[in-house]
Amino acid sequence: MKAISRTASTAGPSAEATGARSFARTTRLLMAPAVIFLLIWMLVPLAMTIYYSFQQYNLLMPMYNGFAGLNNFAILLSDITFWKSLANTLIIVAASLVITVCLGLALALLFNRTFVGRGVARTLAVAPFFVMPVVTGLIWKNMLFHPVFGLFAWIARQLGLEPVDWLAHYPLLSVIIMITWEWTPFALLVLLTGLQSLPEDQIEAARLDGASAWQEFRHIVVPHLGQVLYVVVMLESIFFLTSFAEIYTTTSGGPGTATTNLPYYIFQTVFQQNDIGIASAAAIGAVVLANIFAIMLIRFIAGNLNAGSAR
């Protein structure tokens, strides 16, 4: 009997381990199609972009196509329009980040309070985030920025002022306004979620100790929202780097190159110059820029998280 019980006890864990391995193998087999699809979806376009970045490939001159080495990158780095588009991209990303985070935080603090009509106000504040970028561009171009029929022109005339052609005189500022109008609700939603998890006892203790509203915000609210703010900044940076529809539907990169960013520069190189090689090289540059942003933000987030856990 003892031998039988000893055999059963040793067979038990072995059977459990076999079952666990079988379950893990089944799980991997079920996940394999999705993982393979995602790898193909991501790696094949990237590999083709890298390949064409080293090729002289112009759709209008197929007889001159062939291996170009680093010539596409040399042409790209000597192109003034490329550097202008890079500068515009960085300006759009930096300005949009500052405005959306500040406005989103202010609105989150407002909507975290109780007041009459808060539900309706929240819905209206979040609504711009669900508008497609192309529609956003058309709304601002034809209904708000238009120097004759736009809302801003009507307000200026009512005040006895001369209407301003925003897209002609302040094109880059106009693009930034459109992007921030569209993405401020995203920052609002994420930051409001973070505020709703703020412990009330900390706020009450700070008020009992005589802390001012600024001290409460600086030493309690901001540290609590630290991780949420980093996530908002990281995600918005990635999306701002790829802004295209707002520029395409309003300024078309102009006047001149005033609003040409990297995505629109790549679009012009492909569909106006028909140069796949240089466009692919510019796309590699955009990928490198996006990865630099992501790596910097991830390291910044990881450093702050480690510092916070150490405290």
Protein Blocks (a to p, Z undefined) as FASTA:
>chain_A
ZZmmmmmmmmmmmmmmmmmmmmmmmmmmmmmmmmmmmmmmmmmmmmmmmmmmmpccdfkl
mmlgccekjmmmmmmmmpmklmmmmmmmmmmmmmmmmmmmmmmmmmmmmmmpccehklmm
mmmmmmmmmpcfklmmmmmmmmmmpmklpmklmmmmmnopacddfklmmmmlmmmmmmmm
mmmmmmmmmmmmmmmmpcfklmmmmmmnopafklmmmmmmmmmmmmmmmmmmmmmmmmmm
mgfklmmmmnnopahjlmccfklmmmmmmmmnopaklmmmmmmmmmmmmmmmmmmmmmmm
mmmmmmmmmZZ
